[in-house]
Amino acid sequence: MNIKIAKRVREMPPSGIREFFDLVIGMDDVISLGVGEPDFDTPWHIRETGIYSLEKGFTSYTSNKGLRELRVAIAAHLKSRHGLLYDPDTEILVTVGVSEGVDLAVRALLERDEKFIVPQPSYVSYGPEVLMAGGTPVYIETTEAQGFKLTPEQLRRHLHRSVRGILLNYPSNPTGVSYTRRELEKLAALLRQSDLMVLSDEIYGELTYDYEHVPFPALPGMKERTVYLNGFSKAYAMTGWRIGYAAGPEGVIDAMTKIHQYTMLCAPITGQVAACEALRHGAKDILEMKREYARRRTLVHQRLNQMGLTCAKPDGAFYIFPSIKTSGLDSKTFARRLLEQEKVAAVPGTAFGRVGEGYIRISYASSYENLKEAMDRIERFLKQLKS
Ligand SMILES: Cc1ncc(COP(=O)(O)O)c(C=O)c1O
């Protein structure tokens, strides 16, 4: 039988990260700086809470919106941490990771053929999510010269009627760049004059190193037009538990819940119980992991710049996005040859959009020793290229 796959899926490009990591499978002694997940295990007290919940028989579905206890804890956290007020009954939805949150929000908001702005370089799933919702991603390319940040001028040029919203992500995957309050206020001032909705993926918000992270809905006039997306994967090293959440206006959360109840039903209960514990007692864990990421950030930033792979010091997350232009190689060739010759896996910048050509993404969610060794190998690779 000739099985026919839907056109919109057939035409969707495979993830540039997956494509590259298929090469890594089966290779020994590779130092992988490619994966976007913490190298720490979930803190023990959180794991233990998950284990106890299973022992006690918490193995059922939860309410579609998520355990009320967790929604109340999220609301309390957003209030105490950022002064944000959300009603746990109507304005918060627990999702299967931020991944599901992005998908639901895009699908809830987009009419067929409407546009959604995606500044690039961007996280790999945004464009495909918009396409799967029947919309058209409008990629705005940000360059190294502008610090890989969307400028108010760029945003102004795209405030058309046919544009439904914008997907923001800061600190950013893949660049590690974030926005200061002043920079965000300038974007917010423009958005206030428009009808655009904002989906703000702030999954790395807690991993901001040099200044306070400002959530987008905390800016004047932004709460009513923002779906704030966050989760437990990165800050608490809980990628496998699959818990995220969306906080936003009641109408949008309602619409997202409708899709969620037909597609997911609910997020996994074990993860939800563990997430409650993370919010109750996990603040110290975040600080400890953040301290270690900051130490690695300094090492990687210094070493890359010393060897001529220039890059700005990341503001947050655990990614750095050095230029490899002086090597004379394109991103894919650089990453492939680095892998083959020195067994260091990094992701070609083009996985995050066309504007990523000339860059690679390095994740420093790897041990300090691994990173030192990887930097030595990259340096040796560059020397050999020149010889
Ligand atoms: C920017 C960004 N958003 C969302 C996700 C997915 O997160 P989750 O595990 O909560 O689905 C990632 C994972 O790498 C990410 O980098």
The ligand as a Tripos MOL2 file, in Angstrom:
@<TRIPOS>MOLECULE
LIG
   16    16     1     0     0
SMALL
NO_CHARGES

@<TRIPOS>ATOM
      1 C1         13.6120   27.7900   24.0450 C.3       1 LIG1
      2 C2         13.0630   26.4670   24.3980 C.ar      1 LIG1
      3 N1         11.7370   26.3370   24.5770 N.ar      1 LIG1
      4 C3         11.1910   25.1470   24.8720 C.ar      1 LIG1
      5 C4         11.9720   24.0200   25.0160 C.ar      1 LIG1
      6 C5         11.3030   22.7130   25.3560 C.3       1 LIG1
      7 O1         11.1440   22.6190   26.7240 O.3       1 LIG1
      8 P1         10.2720   21.5180   27.4580 P.3       1 LIG1
      9 O2         11.2070   20.4390   27.9160 O.co2     1 LIG1
     10 O3          9.6560   22.2460   28.6260 O.co2     1 LIG1
     11 O4          9.2540   21.0250   26.5140 O.co2     1 LIG1
     12 C6         13.3570   24.1020   24.8540 C.ar      1 LIG1
     13 C7         14.2060   22.9000   24.9520 C.2       1 LIG1
     14 O5         15.3390   22.8660   24.5520 O.2       1 LIG1
     15 C8         13.9170   25.3670   24.5360 C.ar      1 LIG1
     16 O6         15.2270   25.5180   24.3740 O.3       1 LIG1
@<TRIPOS>BOND
     1     1     2 1
     2     2     3 ar
     3     2    15 ar
     4     3     4 ar
     5     4     5 ar
     6     5     6 1
     7     5    12 ar
     8     6     7 1
     9     7     8 1
    10     8     9 2
    11     8    10 1
    12     8    11 1
    13    12    13 1
    14    12    15 ar
    15    13    14 2
    16    15    16 1
@<TRIPOS>SUBSTRUCTURE
     1 LIG1         1 GROUP 0 **** ****
